[in-house]
């Protein structure tokens, strides 16, 4: 199991939301760069960063902070939030970002995702599918669509995407435990893609149970930020990956 620590950005600060609600945010660290350095010092190789301002506005907002993290840490950085064009993808990938996460645009402009896969390859393009009650949410989770999460994933597989970050918004930031059934069903239905689970992790047992559901990667945010699971405990999970 690979654990990927998460940092969410609003106003150049690290925050956590409750169930994706911008009105229910808690500042975790006024210096995301310091937080990222602590994550790197604990022995992690990768970090998951979401520009929440960008996701809401449809354009990168916290890019300067993200680029500083790329410059000042050895971490492989994956970034999502407000990325809507090939030029934005290229700009991130040429400024130190390891891979880009495309979310809302997968629903609104699947042709762009296909072009991105062709231009940058499957290693550098990840599709984020966020939803609740099995249906996709977009625009920083502020809008709900009628598209089923499984249908969007299926269409993205059809154009060559093989890495997906799947988030159950109802669990995100709640520490209520992941939606094992959702993640397991998707991984079983699409055995040749990587499903990265996100939302609800509160304990090492949650991570173990995800592994038993055939999930190989998990994003941990609030549990890490609040100290419910220590960085050293999470790092040990990664070190035990054979």
C-alpha positions in Angstrom: 0.0 0.0 0.0 1.3 3.4 -1.0 0.3 6.3 1.3 0.2 9.7 -0.3 -0.1 12.7 2.1 -2.4 15.5 1.0 -2.2 19.3 1.3 -5.2 21.4 0.3 -4.6 25.0 -0.5 -6.7 28.1 0.1 -5.2 31.6 0.2 -1.7 30.1 0.1 -2.4 28.2 3.4 -2.8 24.5 4.0 -6.5 23.8 5.0 -8.9 20.9 5.4 -12.5 21.0 4.5 -15.4 19.0 5.9 -17.3 17.1 3.2 -15.9 19.6 0.6 -17.7 22.5 2.2 -15.7 25.7 1.7 -17.6 27.2 4.7 -16.3 24.5 6.9 -12.5 24.9 6.6 -9.8 24.6 9.2 -6.3 26.0 8.7 -3.8 23.3 9.2 -0.6 25.2 8.5 0.0 28.8 7.5 3.1 27.6 5.6 2.4 24.7 3.3 6.0 24.7 2.3 7.1 23.9 5.9 4.4 21.2 6.0 5.7 19.7 2.8 9.3 19.7 4.1 8.1 17.8 7.2 6.4 15.2 5.0 9.6 14.8 3.0 11.7 14.5 6.2 9.5 11.7 7.3 10.5 9.7 4.3 7.7 10.1 1.8 8.4 10.3 -1.9 5.1 11.8 -3.2 2.6 14.5 -2.1 -0.9 15.2 -3.3 -1.7 18.9 -3.6 -5.1 20.4 -4.4 -5.5 24.1 -5.3 -9.0 24.5 -3.9 -9.2 28.1 -5.0 -8.3 26.9 -8.4 -10.9 24.2 -8.4 -13.5 26.7 -7.5 -12.5 29.4 -10.0 -11.4 27.3 -12.9 -7.8 28.6 -13.0 -4.6 27.9 -10.9 -4.5 30.3 -8.0 -1.9 28.9 -5.6 0.7 28.0 -8.2 3.5 30.0 -6.5 3.3 27.9 -3.4 3.2 24.7 -5.4 6.2 25.7 -7.4 8.1 26.5 -4.2 7.3 23.1 -2.8 8.7 21.6 -6.0 11.8 23.7 -5.7 12.5 23.1 -2.0 11.6 19.5 -1.4 12.6 16.2 -3.1 9.0 15.2 -3.2 7.2 14.0 -6.4 4.3 16.5 -6.5 0.9 15.7 -8.0 -1.4 18.7 -8.5 -5.1 19.2 -9.2 -7.5 22.1 -9.1 -8.5 24.5 -11.8 -6.4 22.9 -14.6 -8.4 23.4 -17.8 -6.0 23.6 -20.7 -3.0 21.9 -22.3 -0.9 25.0 -21.7 -1.7 24.9 -17.9 -0.8 21.2 -17.8 2.5 21.9 -19.7 3.3 24.9 -17.4 2.9 22.7 -14.3 4.9 19.8 -15.7 7.8 22.0 -16.8 7.9 23.8 -13.4 8.7 20.7 -11.4 5.3 19.0 -11.0 5.5 15.2 -11.5 1.9 14.6 -12.5 -1.3 16.6 -13.1 -4.8 15.7 -11.9 -7.7 16.6 -14.2 -11.1 16.7 -12.5 -14.0 18.8 -13.7 -12.6 19.0 -17.2 -13.0 15.2 -17.6 -16.7 15.7 -17.6 -16.9 19.0 -19.4 -14.2 18.5 -22.0 -13.1 14.8 -22.4 -11.4 15.7 -25.6 -8.8 17.7 -23.6 -8.1 14.7 -21.4 -7.5 12.6 -24.5 -5.2 15.3 -26.0 -3.3 15.4 -22.7 -2.8 11.7 -22.6 -1.5 11.8 -26.2 0.8 14.7 -25.5 2.1 14.0 -22.0 1.5 10.2 -21.5 -0.4 8.2 -19.0 2.3 8.5 -16.3 1.8 12.3 -16.0 -2.0 12.5 -16.4 -4.3 11.4 -13.6 -8.1 11.8 -13.6 -9.8 12.8 -10.4 -13.3 11.5 -10.0 -15.1 13.1 -7.0 -18.7 12.4 -6.1 -21.3 11.6 -3.6 -24.1 9.0 -3.8 -22.3 7.6 -6.8 -22.6 10.7 -8.9 -19.9 13.1 -10.1 -19.4 16.5 -8.4 -17.4 19.3 -10.2 -16.1 22.9 -9.8 -14.5 22.3 -6.4 -17.4 20.1 -5.4 -19.7 23.1 -5.5 -21.8 21.6 -8.4 -23.5 18.2 -8.7 -23.9 16.4 -12.0 -26.1 13.6 -13.1 -23.2 11.5 -14.4 -22.5 8.3 -12.6 -18.9 8.0 -11.3 -18.6 4.6 -12.8 -19.7 5.8 -16.2 -17.2 8.7 -16.2 -14.4 6.3 -15.2 -15.5 3.9 -18.0 -15.4 6.7 -20.6 -12.0 7.8 -19.4 -10.6 4.3 -19.6 -11.8 4.3 -23.2 -9.5 7.2 -24.1 -6.5 5.7 -22.4 -6.5 7.0 -18.8 -5.1 4.3 -16.4 -4.8 6.3 -13.1 -7.7 7.6 -11.1 -8.0 9.4 -7.8 -11.5 8.6 -6.6 -13.0 10.7 -3.7 -16.2 10.1 -1.8 -17.1 13.6 -0.8 -19.5 12.4 1.9 -16.5 10.8 3.7 -13.9 13.5 2.9 -12.6 15.3 6.0 -15.0 13.4 8.3 -12.6 10.7 9.7 -15.6 8.4 9.4 -13.8 5.7 7.4 -13.4 5.2 3.6 -16.2 4.0 1.3 -14.7 0.5 0.9 -17.5 -0.7 -1.2 -17.1 2.0 -3.8 -13.4 1.6 -4.1 -13.5 -2.1 -4.2 -16.2 -2.3 -6.7 -14.4 0.1 -9.1 -11.1 -1.8 -8.7 -12.8 -5.1 -9.4 -14.7 -3.7 -12.4 -11.6 -2.1 -13.8 -8.7 -4.4 -12.9 -6.2 -2.9 -15.3 -6.3 0.6 -13.9 -5.0 2.1 -10.6 -7.7 3.3 -8.3 -6.2 5.7 -5.7 -8.6 6.0 -2.8 -9.4 9.3 -1.1 -11.7 10.4 1.7 -12.5 9.3 5.2 -9.3 7.5 6.3 -8.9 7.8 10.1 -6.7 4.9 11.1 -4.0 2.5 10.1 -6.8 -0.2 10.2 -8.7 1.8 7.4 -5.5 1.6 5.3 -5.1 -2.1 5.9 -8.7 -2.8 5.0 -8.3 -0.8 1.7 -5.4 -3.0 0.9 -7.5 -6.1 1.5 -10.0 -4.5 -1.0 -7.2 -4.6 -3.7 -6.6 -0.9 -3.4 -2.8 -0.2 -3.7 -2.7 3.6 -3.1 -4.5 5.9 -0.6 -4.5 9.6 0.0 -4.5 10.7 3.6 -5.3 14.3 4.6 -7.2 15.1 7.7 -6.0 12.1 9.7 -2.4 13.2 9.1 -3.0 16.9 9.6 -4.8 16.4 12.9 -2.2 13.9 14.2 -4.7 11.1 14.4 -2.2 9.1 12.5 1.4 10.3 12.8 3.6 10.9 9.9 6.0 8.3 11.1 3.2 5.7 11.3 2.2 6.5 7.7 5.7 6.5 6.5 6.2 3.0 8.0 3.3 1.7 5.9 5.1 2.9 2.8 8.4 1.4 3.9 6.7 -2.0 4.3 5.6 -2.0 0.7 7.3 -5.0 -0.9 
